[in-house]
Amino acid sequence: MSEILEVKDLHFYYGEIHALKGISFNVKENEVVTIIGGNGAGKTTTLRAISGLLGGIASGEIRFFGERIDGKRPHKIAGMGLAQCLEGRHVFTSLTVRENLDMGAYLRSGAEVKDSLEYVFTLFPRLLERESQKAGTLSGGEQQMLAVGRALMQKPKLLMMDEPSLGLAPIIVSDIFKTIKQIRKDGMPVLLIEQNSNAALRIVDRGYVIETGEIVLSDTAENLLKNEDVKKSYSLQLLNVHAVFSNLKRRCEKKLSRCKLEKTAWTFYNCKEKRQSSERTC
Amino acid sequence: MVIQLIIGALMIGSVYGLVGLGYGLIYKASGLMSLAQGDMLMIGAFLGLTFYKHLQLPFIVALLLTMLIMFSLGMVIQRVLVTTLLKKGAATVYVILCTISISMVLQNVAMFAWGTNVMQFPPIFKKSVINILGYDLVPENLLALGVAITCMIALHFFMTKSKFGTSMRAAAQDPMAASALGINVPVTRGASWGIACMLAGGIGVVVGPIFGVYMSMGSMIGQKAFAGAVIGGYGNMYGAIVGGLFFGFVETFVSAYLTSNYKDFISFAILILVMIIMPTGLFKEQVME
């Protein structure tokens, strides 16, 4: 089987932070691959580095159907048929559902677009009901459907999905995973990024486990499901992860805003030392 | 009398609205502020004058040609100047400063090219007054109003019905998602600046015959358009038009019934009052931070 996407030794820095430390993986034709890992492991960074949304990568090679795509601008990469469902949905809230879908088909024209639209509406009949509603009025699950539908409107050669289950009720999560199964059955290769490793591994062929910017494990989905390490590290984490994360985020935000306030105050009073110390704590 | 006043207020109001709309477009698309809109209007007026008076082109051709040139000018300013500044890591305030410099440069260019005198725009219509339903109206006023309304309607349909217009709105809202869908976000930003300049320039051509064409004609109109845009909720296209009309009506009626010497004083006092009472503008628009 030929490779659709091939990532070799990908390094990426956020300023000074070495976020990706030599990631290598591939996606072949007719398969669904997942990258699983905890929070801050570098899943989203990997996807966004591939699709060019983060600007240039530090080193490494990304090939899509054999052609180098690292260094290309994101809209060019999207034009080559690499679609991405962003984490946190990112629907255009002030546009209607239909306009959102039309934007998915931005680079396409003609009768094929209509076919895609019908396909999306059969996958998500709910979107047809809400066609002329503003996307911002949809529920979280519906927005996720819209995000997936919008990516499908690109008729991509590879669909990359970034945590489609994030922040959704369990029943809607299972809906989303059913849809991914269906998309896969319809012949579109998918690269799925998930924290929900159990659910993800049940619908994919192969999986990679990522930890702090490195691939630590790669195997078939079956083997990964049986793997005790994977189970231990993620099923436990899964139970708490949403609660812990939101808690942490809230605390961080509080602290950060206080820090910023302090910093401004010290800047105002021209106390260089105090300002620097509060900058450090930030 | 009242009818003429209303027509006049509508005319000047929609001029403010259309120029102000450009501020909103730029702000929505790039989170930046351009303070050169008034001088874009001035440059547009001079270009229109040149095409119409000196090159003897038909008025409509002069208008469209001016709009085309102004669109390119706006696009170039964004794609070359602003993008370069932002690439170098300049803060928003420097970009705003840059647009102030641009307006100075434009004024000086106009001074070099056309001089400092007020230039008369030759009349566009043969009659100086026309009679409609028993009211004497100035055809140039009607023309300005007509062009302004046409531009607004055209822009509305462009932004909501065309693919590129929709993509401009999408890119303004979520640039990352837009570029992941294959939308060329830098180009949509450039187009927003281009359209803003195009509207101001086009309006310059139609107000030229009313106010005369001179170097500083843009500054007052630009300020009032800005005020209108702020009142309407900065960043809201339709709000800018309502805000501009509001200003046009206040100004016209104050100068007709109270005092024309202090009309600006009163208009801007009302602006401050509105800002205190409704800090988010007439339409609650989310302002970017």
Interface residues (C-beta under 8 A of the other chain):
Chain A: S51 G52 L53 R73 P74 H75 A78 G79 A83 Q84 L86 H90 V91 F92 T93 S94 L95 E99 N100 D102 M103 G104 Y106 L107 R150 Q154
Chain B: K163 T166 S167 R169 A170 Q173 D174 M176 A177 A178 S179 A180 L181 G182 I183 N184 V185
